[in-house]
Amino acid sequence: MITIEKNSILEGKHQKPILTDIFYRANEQKKPIVVFCHGYKGFKDWGAWDLVAKRFATAGFFFVKFNFSYNGGTIDQPIDFPDLEAFGQNNFLKELDDLETVLDKITSSSFSYKNEMDTRDITIIGHSRGGGIATIKAAEDNRVTKLITWASVADYKNRFPKGEALKEWKHNGVMYIQNGRTKQQMPHYLQFYTSFLENEERLTISRAAKKIKIPHLIIHGTKDPAVSVSEAGDIKSWNPESIVFLVKGADHVFGAKHPWTEMDLPQDLDMITQKSIEFANV
């Protein structure tokens, strides 16, 4: 029997809460921990992430997933993006702080579930933009013992607008990206760009990947339309000891979508979940 606790509130470092979910088998046995970081325009309840969490819990892990505090969700509505102002004020530093807050909580001696977890065995999984966050945190936090990235970006800087688009962003102070599913015009305030420039060394994924000394599994679909499979090769080149697992024909979300109404994982996501479980178990 898997115990599931949804939408626990953690106090973030930036005046917004971090909603967390935990999935585990309650048996008073120390379990390895997995912390999952969602990606850009993502959230912890997206698509089939709950099914992924249940699979990990069934396999004997204590699984934690959470919403980045400025991802655009709220306590009352954690799915989708009711708080576009928060979304516009998000940045990479806030996401790194949120992940640190989660790690601080689960490794605290006062954490309610400490008898169910082995805090010496913590794997971080990051999807897409969250893969970069996971990589940076793994390079700077020795509590992380394994790293798994799913369809991870390899570089944040090259995703910012250039040329006239950048000039327009600087002039207006905000740019808008349409969410293809919700049709919302999602704002990015200029602080997203300037905070990156001010902290570029820390936020350069290549620098972090070169520092990784723990086991690192890189998973990517060969037909990813959002993040080229070549970026998996870039990350591998910076960390030659890492393992690359390519899924032939897989897209950016490994066959999932939101909402996901099926009882089972899509084939590609099922495959990478099993691969990740095997890797985290070593």
Backbone as CSV, one residue per row, in Angstrom:
resi,resn,N_x,N_y,N_z,CA_x,CA_y,CA_z,C_x,C_y,C_z
1,MET,0.845,-1.200,0.000,0.000,0.000,0.000,0.879,1.247,0.000
2,ILE,0.696,2.091,-0.987,1.483,3.316,-1.090,0.765,4.446,-0.350
3,THR,1.498,5.124,0.509,0.985,6.304,1.189,1.276,7.534,0.331
4,ILE,0.258,8.342,0.102,0.397,9.551,-0.716,-0.081,10.742,0.101
5,GLU,0.750,11.747,0.182,0.356,12.986,0.847,0.610,14.138,-0.109
6,LYS,-0.455,14.836,-0.466,-0.401,15.870,-1.498,-0.476,17.267,-0.892
7,ASN,0.225,18.180,-1.526,0.085,19.622,-1.278,0.450,20.050,0.148
8,SER,1.492,19.421,0.694,2.058,19.940,1.932,2.747,21.262,1.627
9,ILE,2.686,22.187,2.566,3.198,23.538,2.331,4.544,23.715,3.012
10,LEU,5.554,24.060,2.229,6.856,24.456,2.755,7.003,25.962,2.570
11,GLU,7.554,26.615,3.569,7.788,28.055,3.447,9.043,28.281,2.621
12,GLY,8.886,28.945,1.479,10.034,29.235,0.634,10.831,30.430,1.121
13,LYS,11.935,30.678,0.470,12.814,31.789,0.855,12.420,33.105,0.193
14,HIS,11.382,33.070,-0.640,11.034,34.254,-1.436,9.554,34.610,-1.309
15,GLN,9.020,34.456,-0.098,7.661,34.908,0.243,6.558,34.142,-0.470
16,LYS,6.888,33.001,-1.045,5.846,32.170,-1.640,6.054,30.718,-1.195
17,PRO,4.956,30.000,-0.999,5.069,28.620,-0.517,5.504,27.659,-1.613
18,ILE,6.080,26.549,-1.173,6.456,25.451,-2.057,5.537,24.288,-1.732
19,LEU,4.680,23.926,-2.676,3.781,22.793,-2.463,4.510,21.498,-2.795
20,THR,4.425,20.520,-1.892,5.147,19.269,-2.074,4.211,18.077,-1.958
21,ASP,4.562,17.015,-2.687,3.882,15.730,-2.592,4.898,14.674,-2.175
22,ILE,4.460,13.708,-1.379,5.328,12.576,-1.054,4.584,11.275,-1.319
23,PHE,5.331,10.294,-1.794,4.819,8.958,-2.101,5.789,7.952,-1.488
24,TYR,5.288,7.037,-0.678,6.169,6.051,-0.059,5.349,4.894,0.492
25,ARG,6.030,3.796,0.760,5.414,2.657,1.422,5.758,2.741,2.905
26,ALA,4.770,2.929,3.746,5.004,3.137,5.181,5.325,1.809,5.858
27,ASN,6.605,1.631,6.207,7.010,0.383,6.863,8.159,0.588,7.851
28,GLU,8.458,1.863,8.154,9.511,2.187,9.122,10.878,1.676,8.676
29,GLN,11.058,1.521,7.365,12.357,1.124,6.823,12.960,2.305,6.074
30,LYS,14.266,2.470,6.209,14.966,3.573,5.560,14.991,3.347,4.049
31,LYS,14.451,4.288,3.329,14.361,4.162,1.884,15.224,5.222,1.201
32,PRO,15.826,4.870,0.059,16.493,5.915,-0.724,15.473,6.958,-1.169
33,ILE,15.936,8.197,-1.287,15.062,9.334,-1.592,15.234,9.742,-3.051
34,VAL,14.134,10.075,-3.681,14.161,10.688,-5.010,13.405,12.008,-4.934
35,VAL,14.037,13.080,-5.407,13.404,14.405,-5.480,13.268,14.769,-6.953
36,PHE,12.053,15.087,-7.368,11.768,15.369,-8.777,11.511,16.859,-8.992
37,CYS,12.210,17.425,-9.981,12.076,18.850,-10.337,11.403,18.969,-11.704
38,HIS,10.255,19.643,-11.747,9.555,19.834,-13.017,10.256,20.881,-13.883
39,GLY,9.803,21.004,-15.100,10.433,21.901,-16.054,9.664,23.189,-16.297
40,TYR,10.060,23.876,-17.351,9.475,25.156,-17.750,7.999,24.972,-18.113
41,LYS,7.157,25.894,-17.635,5.712,25.778,-17.825,5.194,24.423,-17.314
42,GLY,5.851,23.935,-16.256,5.479,22.650,-15.683,4.971,22.799,-14.262
43,PHE,4.531,21.684,-13.705,4.084,21.650,-12.319,4.076,20.190,-11.874
44,LYS,4.058,19.985,-10.574,4.240,18.646,-10.015,3.109,17.690,-10.385
45,ASP,1.930,18.227,-10.679,0.771,17.399,-11.007,0.559,17.243,-12.508
46,TRP,1.523,17.677,-13.294,1.384,17.604,-14.747,1.287,16.142,-15.198
47,GLY,0.407,15.912,-16.141,0.389,14.653,-16.878,0.464,13.407,-16.018
48,ALA,1.489,12.614,-16.271,1.632,11.304,-15.628,2.633,11.310,-14.483
49,TRP,2.986,12.487,-13.977,4.002,12.525,-12.909,3.553,11.758,-11.666
50,ASP,2.254,11.753,-11.353,1.790,10.973,-10.202,2.040,9.479,-10.408
51,LEU,1.820,9.003,-11.631,2.074,7.591,-11.911,3.555,7.264,-11.792
52,VAL,4.413,8.192,-12.233,5.854,8.012,-12.052,6.189,7.907,-10.565
53,ALA,5.611,8.802,-9.763,5.865,8.798,-8.320,5.435,7.475,-7.694
54,LYS,4.268,6.972,-8.097,3.786,5.699,-7.547,4.713,4.551,-7.918
55,ARG,5.249,4.588,-9.131,6.172,3.532,-9.552,7.427,3.537,-8.679
56,PHE,7.953,4.706,-8.421,9.141,4.787,-7.569,8.833,4.314,-6.151
57,ALA,7.691,4.719,-5.627,7.318,4.305,-4.273,7.134,2.791,-4.197
58,THR,6.511,2.216,-5.210,6.333,0.766,-5.258,7.674,0.051,-5.310
59,ALA,8.649,0.677,-5.950,9.985,0.086,-6.061,10.830,0.295,-4.802
60,GLY,10.259,0.956,-3.785,10.961,1.068,-2.515,11.623,2.399,-2.242
61,PHE,11.227,3.445,-2.977,11.801,4.776,-2.784,10.841,5.673,-2.006
62,PHE,11.413,6.677,-1.375,10.650,7.785,-0.799,10.717,8.900,-1.829
63,PHE,9.594,9.148,-2.512,9.582,10.037,-3.676,8.954,11.375,-3.309
64,VAL,9.650,12.450,-3.646,9.199,13.817,-3.355,9.142,14.592,-4.662
65,LYS,8.006,15.236,-4.919,7.939,16.184,-6.028,7.297,17.458,-5.522
66,PHE,7.565,18.544,-6.206,7.130,19.836,-5.678,6.944,20.840,-6.804
67,ASN,6.183,21.875,-6.504,6.071,23.016,-7.410,7.104,24.062,-7.030
68,PHE,7.884,24.512,-7.994,8.703,25.693,-7.738,7.774,26.829,-7.323
69,SER,8.199,27.598,-6.339,7.289,28.543,-5.687,6.765,29.631,-6.623
70,TYR,7.517,29.950,-7.669,7.094,30.983,-8.620,6.725,30.370,-9.975
71,ASN,6.239,29.128,-9.966,5.907,28.502,-11.249,4.567,28.976,-11.813
72,GLY,3.827,29.764,-11.020,2.550,30.281,-11.494,1.345,29.600,-10.879
73,GLY,1.574,28.550,-10.099,0.490,27.914,-9.370,0.290,28.573,-8.017
74,THR,-0.780,28.197,-7.344,-1.067,28.710,-6.005,-1.423,27.541,-5.090
75,ILE,-1.577,27.834,-3.794,-1.997,26.796,-2.847,-3.371,26.263,-3.231
76,ASP,-4.280,27.150,-3.581,-5.647,26.744,-3.912,-5.756,26.114,-5.290
77,GLN,-4.881,26.511,-6.187,-4.916,25.977,-7.549,-3.486,25.660,-8.003
78,PRO,-2.969,24.504,-7.576,-1.578,24.160,-7.892,-1.370,23.701,-9.327
79,ILE,-2.462,23.415,-10.032,-2.374,22.968,-11.424,-2.617,24.156,-12.349
80,ASP,-1.792,24.239,-13.401,-1.832,25.357,-14.345,-1.362,26.660,-13.690
81,PHE,-1.778,27.791,-14.188,-1.065,29.039,-13.907,-2.010,30.190,-13.573
82,PRO,-2.668,30.126,-12.412,-3.545,31.235,-12.031,-2.783,32.497,-11.637
83,ASP,-1.515,32.362,-11.271,-0.717,33.505,-10.805,0.371,33.828,-11.829
84,LEU,-0.030,34.475,-12.905,0.925,34.794,-13.966,1.945,35.830,-13.521
85,GLU,1.587,36.675,-12.556,2.548,37.643,-12.033,3.725,36.916,-11.392
86,ALA,3.433,35.879,-10.615,4.514,35.088,-10.013,5.348,34.423,-11.099
87,PHE,4.694,33.860,-12.105,5.425,33.223,-13.202,6.420,34.204,-13.814
88,GLY,5.972,35.441,-14.014,6.830,36.450,-14.613,7.998,36.848,-13.739
89,GLN,7.849,36.657,-12.423,8.910,37.022,-11.486,9.814,35.842,-11.140
90,ASN,9.601,34.707,-11.770,10.439,33.543,-11.492,11.824,33.738,-12.113
91,ASN,12.799,33.037,-11.547,14.134,32.989,-12.150,14.869,31.753,-11.643
92,PHE,16.034,31.504,-12.208,16.785,30.296,-11.872,17.245,30.285,-10.418
93,LEU,17.599,31.437,-9.881,18.052,31.499,-8.494,16.939,31.080,-7.541
94,LYS,15.728,31.535,-7.796,14.601,31.150,-6.951,14.371,29.642,-7.015
95,GLU,14.523,29.069,-8.190,14.317,27.624,-8.315,15.403,26.860,-7.563
96,LEU,16.640,27.323,-7.640,17.708,26.684,-6.867,17.446,26.804,-5.368
97,ASP,16.971,27.950,-4.938,16.632,28.127,-3.522,15.490,27.211,-3.109
98,ASP,14.493,27.058,-3.976,13.375,26.169,-3.671,13.855,24.735,-3.500
99,LEU,14.709,24.276,-4.405,15.236,22.917,-4.305,16.044,22.755,-3.019
100,GLU,16.799,23.759,-2.672,17.557,23.709,-1.412,16.622,23.633,-0.205
101,THR,15.526,24.392,-0.246,14.544,24.343,0.847,13.969,22.943,0.997
102,VAL,13.656,22.295,-0.121,13.137,20.929,-0.082,14.178,19.980,0.514
103,LEU,15.424,20.107,0.070,16.481,19.250,0.605,16.695,19.499,2.097
104,ASP,16.652,20.763,2.488,16.793,21.085,3.914,15.694,20.427,4.738
105,LYS,14.479,20.463,4.214,13.340,19.912,4.946,13.455,18.408,5.111
106,ILE,13.746,17.711,4.030,13.731,16.246,4.107,14.946,15.694,4.847
107,THR,16.006,16.479,4.971,17.173,16.023,5.717,17.189,16.540,7.150
108,SER,16.173,17.278,7.528,16.091,17.815,8.885,15.796,16.704,9.889
109,SER,16.408,16.778,11.056,16.168,15.776,12.096,14.745,15.835,12.629
110,SER,14.064,16.947,12.358,12.685,17.098,12.832,11.646,16.689,11.789
111,PHE,12.088,16.239,10.627,11.147,15.883,9.574,10.310,14.680,10.008
112,SER,9.019,14.765,9.816,8.081,13.762,10.332,8.345,12.360,9.795
113,TYR,8.950,12.261,8.627,9.105,10.964,7.967,10.539,10.452,8.029
114,LYS,11.319,10.950,8.966,12.745,10.618,8.988,12.995,9.116,9.147
115,ASN,12.059,8.394,9.775,12.239,6.951,9.950,11.946,6.164,8.682
116,GLU,11.428,6.855,7.673,11.110,6.199,6.406,12.148,6.491,5.318
117,MET,13.168,7.278,5.640,14.085,7.760,4.601,15.538,7.534,4.981
118,ASP,16.354,7.292,3.966,17.799,7.243,4.131,18.384,8.520,3.538
119,THR,18.676,9.486,4.377,19.140,10.784,3.885,20.575,10.733,3.359
120,ARG,21.197,9.582,3.433,22.538,9.416,2.843,22.443,8.994,1.383
121,ASP,21.217,8.806,0.891,21.005,8.303,-0.475,19.911,9.143,-1.131
122,ILE,20.315,10.236,-1.771,19.365,11.170,-2.377,19.663,11.324,-3.868
123,THR,18.704,10.945,-4.682,18.774,11.138,-6.128,17.886,12.312,-6.512
124,ILE,18.410,13.205,-7.331,17.590,14.260,-7.911,17.314,13.926,-9.372
125,ILE,16.047,14.018,-9.754,15.659,13.911,-11.160,15.151,15.277,-11.607
126,GLY,15.662,15.767,-12.713,15.192,17.032,-13.265,14.752,16.845,-14.703
127,HIS,13.556,17.360,-15.017,13.050,17.282,-16.389,13.204,18.632,-17.071
128,SER,13.763,18.631,-18.283,13.845,19.818,-19.131,14.636,20.939,-18.437
129,ARG,14.029,22.104,-18.249,14.715,23.176,-17.524,15.092,22.730,-16.114
130,GLY,14.252,21.887,-15.505,14.566,21.360,-14.192,15.809,20.483,-14.178
131,GLY,16.173,19.948,-15.338,17.416,19.180,-15.424,18.636,20.047,-15.186
132,GLY,18.586,21.279,-15.701,19.680,22.203,-15.440,19.761,22.584,-13.975
133,ILE,18.599,22.838,-13.375,18.558,23.158,-11.943,19.116,21.998,-11.129
134,ALA,18.703,20.779,-11.463,19.184,19.595,-10.752,20.694,19.436,-10.904
135,THR,21.217,19.701,-12.086,22.654,19.569,-12.331,23.445,20.583,-11.521
136,ILE,23.001,21.818,-11.534,23.695,22.860,-10.766,23.679,22.528,-9.279
137,LYS,22.518,22.113,-8.760,22.415,21.792,-7.340,23.266,20.577,-6.986
138,ALA,23.273,19.564,-7.859,24.080,18.371,-7.589,25.568,18.698,-7.529
139,ALA,25.984,19.702,-8.317,27.396,20.086,-8.330,27.803,20.856,-7.077
140,GLU,26.846,21.462,-6.399,27.193,22.324,-5.275,26.687,21.826,-3.920
141,ASP,25.960,20.722,-3.889,25.375,20.244,-2.635,25.744,18.773,-2.445
142,ASN,26.582,18.493,-1.462,27.076,17.126,-1.302,26.060,16.177,-0.681
143,ARG,24.859,16.663,-0.377,23.794,15.755,0.063,23.250,14.935,-1.096
144,VAL,23.429,15.422,-2.305,22.931,14.723,-3.496,23.925,13.632,-3.872
145,THR,23.445,12.401,-3.963,24.349,11.278,-4.224,24.214,10.697,-5.627
146,LYS,23.111,11.001,-6.328,22.960,10.599,-7.727,22.153,11.666,-8.458
147,LEU,22.398,11.781,-9.758,21.716,12.767,-10.595,21.161,12.072,-11.826
148,ILE,19.883,12.336,-12.119,19.248,11.835,-13.345,18.590,13.017,-14.043
149,THR,18.884,13.193,-15.317,18.252,14.272,-16.070,17.436,13.684,-17.218
150,TRP,16.204,14.178,-17.334,15.293,13.759,-18.396,15.102,14.930,-19.357
151,ALA,15.525,14.750,-20.606,15.337,15.781,-21.641,15.864,17.135,-21.176
152,SER,17.017,17.116,-20.527,17.552,18.341,-19.924,18.124,19.301,-20.959
153,VAL,17.943,20.574,-20.667,18.653,21.600,-21.419,20.119,21.568,-21.012
154,ALA,20.974,22.005,-21.916,22.415,22.039,-21.644,22.920,23.455,-21.437
155,ASP,22.101,24.445,-21.762,22.551,25.826,-21.694,21.338,26.730,-21.519
156,TYR,21.386,27.573,-20.514,20.296,28.535,-20.320,20.483,29.791,-21.167
157,LYS,21.715,30.232,-21.291,21.964,31.526,-21.940,21.470,31.541,-23.383
158,ASN,21.697,30.440,-24.103,21.337,30.460,-25.529,19.836,30.383,-25.762
159,ARG,19.043,30.266,-24.686,17.595,30.246,-24.836,16.969,31.630,-24.689
160,PHE,17.769,32.599,-24.280,17.252,33.960,-24.189,17.138,34.572,-25.582
161,PRO,16.222,35.518,-25.743,16.108,36.209,-27.037,17.408,36.917,-27.411
162,LYS,17.575,37.131,-28.694,18.765,37.820,-29.196,18.318,38.910,-30.168
163,GLY,19.235,39.793,-30.477,18.976,40.801,-31.496,17.817,41.717,-31.166
164,GLU,16.934,41.911,-32.155,15.813,42.836,-31.985,14.857,42.380,-30.879
165,ALA,14.683,41.077,-30.748,13.785,40.568,-29.706,14.305,40.921,-28.318
166,LEU,15.617,40.846,-28.131,16.215,41.214,-26.844,16.092,42.717,-26.605
167,LYS,16.312,43.504,-27.649,16.160,44.960,-27.513,14.738,45.331,-27.115
168,GLU,13.773,44.653,-27.732,12.372,44.924,-27.426,12.051,44.540,-25.984
169,TRP,12.603,43.414,-25.539,12.394,42.971,-24.147,12.956,44.006,-23.173
170,LYS,14.156,44.475,-23.466,14.778,45.483,-22.599,13.957,46.771,-22.596
171,HIS,13.429,47.129,-23.748,12.658,48.370,-23.851,11.330,48.269,-23.105
172,ASN,10.654,47.139,-23.262,9.325,46.966,-22.672,9.368,46.495,-21.222
173,GLY,10.456,45.842,-20.858,10.573,45.309,-19.502,9.855,43.988,-19.298
174,VAL,9.138,43.515,-20.310,8.417,42.249,-20.217,8.244,41.685,-21.622
175,MET,8.283,40.380,-21.738,7.899,39.709,-22.983,6.920,38.601,-22.629
176,TYR,6.138,38.175,-23.618,5.095,37.193,-23.380,5.312,35.959,-24.259
177,ILE,5.106,34.805,-23.645,5.187,33.526,-24.343,3.817,32.866,-24.243
178,GLN,3.250,32.452,-25.361,1.945,31.795,-25.292,2.092,30.349,-24.852
179,ASN,1.255,29.949,-23.909,1.166,28.559,-23.522,0.271,27.851,-24.538
180,GLY,0.856,26.916,-25.258,0.128,26.271,-26.337,-1.112,25.528,-25.875
181,ARG,-1.109,25.040,-24.632,-2.239,24.265,-24.129,-3.307,25.153,-23.510
182,THR,-2.904,26.078,-22.628,-3.894,26.917,-21.930,-4.224,28.192,-22.691
183,LYS,-3.381,28.525,-23.684,-3.526,29.748,-24.488,-3.276,31.026,-23.676
184,GLN,-2.712,30.897,-22.486,-2.366,32.080,-21.697,-1.133,32.768,-22.283
185,GLN,-1.118,34.082,-22.175,0.066,34.852,-22.503,0.892,34.959,-21.220
186,MET,1.999,34.248,-21.168,2.756,34.091,-19.935,3.933,35.071,-19.923
187,PRO,3.995,35.939,-18.919,5.005,36.996,-18.923,6.368,36.538,-18.417
188,HIS,7.392,37.139,-18.980,8.745,37.065,-18.427,9.220,38.504,-18.240
189,TYR,9.392,38.906,-17.000,9.939,40.237,-16.752,11.446,40.214,-16.983
190,LEU,11.986,41.376,-17.253,13.399,41.465,-17.623,14.311,40.932,-16.527
191,GLN,13.846,40.930,-15.274,14.668,40.421,-14.185,15.110,38.970,-14.423
192,PHE,14.324,38.225,-15.166,14.684,36.841,-15.486,16.033,36.815,-16.217
193,TYR,16.202,37.754,-17.121,17.444,37.863,-17.895,18.568,38.484,-17.079
194,THR,18.277,39.590,-16.404,19.344,40.282,-15.677,19.848,39.453,-14.495
195,SER,18.963,38.707,-13.848,19.421,37.866,-12.730,20.327,36.750,-13.231
196,PHE,20.054,36.270,-14.457,20.964,35.288,-15.042,22.340,35.900,-15.282
197,LEU,22.370,37.069,-15.913,23.659,37.694,-16.218,24.463,37.975,-14.960
198,GLU,23.763,38.380,-13.907,24.449,38.702,-12.651,25.006,37.465,-11.960
199,ASN,24.492,36.290,-12.339,24.919,35.037,-11.700,25.307,33.998,-12.749
200,GLU,25.857,34.483,-13.850,26.071,33.612,-15.009,27.005,32.447,-14.709
201,GLU,28.047,32.677,-13.939,28.983,31.584,-13.670,28.272,30.435,-12.962
202,ARG,27.523,30.748,-11.924,26.808,29.701,-11.188,25.774,29.017,-12.064
203,LEU,25.138,29.760,-12.955,24.013,29.255,-13.735,24.421,28.673,-15.086
204,THR,25.705,28.508,-15.312,26.192,27.890,-16.542,26.249,26.380,-16.336
205,ILE,25.400,25.661,-17.038,25.248,24.225,-16.816,26.526,23.470,-17.144
206,SER,27.264,23.901,-18.146,28.515,23.211,-18.491,29.497,23.239,-17.326
207,ARG,29.591,24.375,-16.645,30.492,24.478,-15.493,30.088,23.491,-14.412
208,ALA,28.779,23.406,-14.155,28.291,22.478,-13.133,28.533,21.032,-13.533
209,ALA,28.231,20.697,-14.788,28.377,19.314,-15.238,29.818,18.835,-15.134
210,LYS,30.755,19.725,-15.371,32.177,19.355,-15.275,32.590,19.052,-13.840
211,LYS,31.823,19.546,-12.877,32.143,19.325,-11.464,31.474,18.084,-10.887
212,ILE,30.557,17.490,-11.628,29.798,16.355,-11.103,30.730,15.158,-10.880
213,LYS,30.736,14.660,-9.659,31.552,13.485,-9.317,30.691,12.288,-8.914
214,ILE,29.382,12.488,-8.876,28.467,11.421,-8.481,27.908,10.742,-9.730
215,PRO,27.314,9.553,-9.592,26.705,8.902,-10.765,25.656,9.800,-11.423
216,HIS,25.702,9.877,-12.745,24.848,10.797,-13.505,24.304,10.069,-14.723
217,LEU,22.979,9.953,-14.794,22.297,9.337,-15.924,21.600,10.413,-16.741
218,ILE,21.903,10.457,-18.027,21.321,11.431,-18.948,20.359,10.701,-19.871
219,ILE,19.063,11.044,-19.796,18.050,10.394,-20.628,17.450,11.426,-21.582
220,HIS,17.310,11.051,-22.839,16.782,11.994,-23.829,16.106,11.216,-24.949
221,GLY,15.067,11.796,-25.501,14.399,11.224,-26.663,15.044,11.707,-27.947
222,THR,15.126,10.839,-28.928,15.799,11.216,-30.173,14.946,12.125,-31.049
223,LYS,13.638,12.213,-30.759,12.751,13.081,-31.532,12.195,14.213,-30.671
224,ASP,12.976,14.679,-29.746,12.550,15.761,-28.847,12.479,17.064,-29.636
225,PRO,11.274,17.648,-29.785,11.161,18.889,-30.557,11.481,20.140,-29.750
226,ALA,11.563,20.012,-28.437,11.770,21.184,-27.569,13.226,21.368,-27.176
227,VAL,13.902,20.273,-26.902,15.320,20.305,-26.517,16.033,19.258,-27.359
228,SER,16.900,19.708,-28.224,17.561,18.798,-29.160,18.320,17.696,-28.427
229,VAL,18.272,16.507,-28.995,19.022,15.391,-28.419,20.517,15.681,-28.391
230,SER,20.978,16.614,-29.216,22.399,16.980,-29.200,22.813,17.569,-27.857
231,GLU,21.849,18.133,-27.120,22.178,18.702,-25.818,22.551,17.613,-24.816
232,ALA,21.991,16.423,-24.976,22.426,15.291,-24.155,23.893,14.980,-24.417
233,GLY,24.283,15.063,-25.691,25.683,14.851,-26.041,26.592,15.913,-25.465
234,ASP,26.113,17.149,-25.427,26.910,18.225,-24.821,27.153,17.936,-23.342
235,ILE,26.094,17.558,-22.631,26.242,17.288,-21.200,27.195,16.111,-20.977
236,LYS,27.070,15.084,-21.795,27.971,13.935,-21.713,29.422,14.360,-21.923
237,SER,29.664,15.265,-22.853,31.033,15.696,-23.141,31.661,16.422,-21.955
238,TRP,30.812,17.090,-21.159,31.317,17.803,-19.987,31.513,16.879,-18.796
239,ASN,30.799,15.768,-18.777,30.928,14.785,-17.710,31.090,13.404,-18.340
240,PRO,32.312,13.079,-18.777,32.523,11.831,-19.514,32.145,10.572,-18.734
241,GLU,32.099,10.657,-17.412,31.747,9.491,-16.608,30.239,9.242,-16.583
242,SER,29.463,10.178,-17.104,28.010,10.031,-17.098,27.578,8.945,-18.080
243,ILE,26.353,8.489,-17.903,25.764,7.463,-18.773,24.627,8.105,-19.567
244,VAL,24.618,7.900,-20.865,23.550,8.427,-21.720,22.631,7.284,-22.143
245,PHE,21.331,7.511,-21.998,20.314,6.552,-22.439,19.367,7.281,-23.369
246,LEU,19.441,6.953,-24.658,18.586,7.597,-25.647,17.386,6.713,-25.954
247,VAL,16.211,7.360,-26.045,14.984,6.632,-26.332,14.586,6.940,-27.774
248,LYS,14.706,5.944,-28.629,14.462,6.140,-30.056,13.027,6.587,-30.305
249,GLY,12.901,7.730,-30.974,11.594,8.235,-31.366,10.838,8.987,-30.289
250,ALA,11.414,9.083,-29.086,10.685,9.700,-27.976,10.689,11.218,-28.089
251,ASP,9.585,11.827,-27.612,9.456,13.281,-27.629,9.933,13.876,-26.304
252,HIS,9.627,15.149,-26.086,10.147,15.865,-24.921,9.566,15.356,-23.606
253,VAL,8.345,14.831,-23.646,7.686,14.355,-22.415,7.446,12.849,-22.476
254,PHE,8.176,12.167,-23.341,8.220,10.711,-23.387,6.823,10.090,-23.517
255,GLY,6.026,10.728,-24.383,4.721,10.182,-24.722,3.585,10.607,-23.817
256,ALA,3.862,11.370,-22.776,2.813,11.816,-21.865,2.177,13.104,-22.398
257,LYS,1.110,13.519,-21.730,0.438,14.775,-22.035,-0.367,15.168,-20.808
258,HIS,-0.890,16.396,-20.829,-1.740,16.839,-19.728,-3.106,17.256,-20.263
259,PRO,-4.178,16.736,-19.646,-4.157,15.762,-18.538,-3.877,14.348,-19.053
260,TRP,-3.405,13.491,-18.140,-3.167,12.091,-18.478,-4.237,11.262,-17.776
261,THR,-5.100,10.635,-18.526,-6.248,9.943,-17.947,-6.112,8.422,-17.976
262,GLU,-5.025,7.937,-18.527,-4.818,6.488,-18.590,-4.358,5.964,-17.229
263,MET,-4.557,4.676,-17.015,-4.137,4.041,-15.767,-2.649,3.694,-15.770
264,ASP,-2.072,3.589,-16.963,-0.672,3.173,-17.099,0.149,4.286,-17.731
265,LEU,1.444,4.202,-17.518,2.355,5.156,-18.133,2.451,4.901,-19.639
266,PRO,2.680,5.964,-20.422,2.982,5.746,-21.837,4.278,4.949,-21.973
267,GLN,4.427,4.260,-23.064,5.525,3.302,-23.222,6.896,3.929,-22.968
268,ASP,7.155,5.086,-23.564,8.488,5.682,-23.420,8.739,6.152,-21.987
269,LEU,7.729,6.752,-21.361,7.891,7.201,-19.981,8.030,6.011,-19.040
270,ASP,7.312,4.950,-19.328,7.454,3.718,-18.556,8.892,3.206,-18.634
271,MET,9.450,3.239,-19.842,10.806,2.746,-20.051,11.831,3.562,-19.258
272,ILE,11.707,4.890,-19.322,12.728,5.700,-18.642,12.523,5.708,-17.129
273,THR,11.287,5.513,-16.690,11.051,5.388,-15.248,11.733,4.135,-14.720
274,GLN,11.584,3.022,-15.436,12.232,1.786,-15.012,13.753,1.921,-15.064
275,LYS,14.257,2.554,-16.117,15.700,2.765,-16.224,16.215,3.623,-15.066
276,SER,15.454,4.629,-14.696,15.845,5.518,-13.610,15.803,4.801,-12.260
277,ILE,14.789,3.959,-12.073,14.702,3.177,-10.837,15.924,2.261,-10.706
278,GLU,16.280,1.611,-11.788,17.449,0.710,-11.759,18.722,1.490,-11.449
279,PHE,18.857,2.659,-12.041,20.057,3.483,-11.823,20.119,3.980,-10.381
280,ALA,18.989,4.436,-9.853,18.961,4.977,-8.495,19.138,3.888,-7.441
281,ASN,18.879,2.666,-7.816,18.993,1.535,-6.882,20.413,1.022,-6.724
282,VAL,21.288,1.406,-7.608,22.664,0.866,-7.586,23.408,1.422,-6.366
